[in-house]
Amino acid sequence: MLLEIENVSKHFGGLAALTDVSLSIMKGEIYALIGPNGAGKTTLFNVITGIYRPDSGNFRLEGMEMAGKKPSMMAKSGISRTFQNIRLFSNMTAMENVMVGRHCRTKSGLLGAIFGSRETRSEEKSVREKARHLLDYVGIEQHAQRLAKNLSYGDQRRLEIARALATEPRLLALDEPAAGMNHSETDSLRNLLETIRRDGTTLLLIEHDVKLVMGLCDRLSVLHFGKKIAEGTPSEIAGNPQVVEAYLGAP
């Protein structure tokens, strides 16, 4: 088991954003969180990636307790993420954005950077080569020297994924990766995510594109008003009456 979440709750004032949510994600699978707006999906993502500290409950990454760790420590431990609203360094090149993502795996300190030691130069070369490889991997290597703000929307999404992959995650958490994409871009994204999984990275995603989720994911959980109301395979979820009611309302 890669990630185990047990009875996680999170409140904001009097609002219960999450209530005793538990789920487990196995190595090598694509797992999704779905649910209506306000269901608690992003809150759970923020707990898993260290932005929020849970009020109660815990979660473990391959047996290591993670609740309460800062985002930087989450990245070093093997959890990386993208955001629903793209958060790139807009005035840096695509190459530089991915190199920033690689920072948590480098060893050179401030003195090495100041004095330009041989080890530092070698590591910088390695980081640059890794960044170029990842840009090629996600299909935008030809844009390596373009500013992030000048890339198309779909390519910005791919760049954010490349930057997240630069941390060498064991779990890659994607928040609405297909948001704003047209049909062709979504199909291309599906192929990329399947390739990432095939190459050994476990994926967790929030996604409103139910067609994409049902055709891509191995298992998924459904949240509603901060509670998990269903978990299972796409076919099991599609026929679950609680899920239908959460999305469409009671007859």
Buried (B, 14 or more C-beta within 10 A) or exposed (E): EBBBBBBBBBBEEEEBBBBBBBBBBEEEBBBBBBBBEBBBBBBBBBBBBBBBEBBBBBBBBBEEEBBEBEBEEBBBBBBBBBBBEBEBBEEBBBBBBBBBBBEBBBEBEEEBEEEEBEEBEEBBEEBBEBBBBBBEBBBBBEBBEBBBEEBEEBBBBBBBBBBBBBBBBBBBBBBBBBBEBEEEBBEBBBEBBEEBBEEEBBBBBBBBBBEBBBEBBBBBBBBBBBBBBBBBEBEEBEEBEEBBEBEEEEE
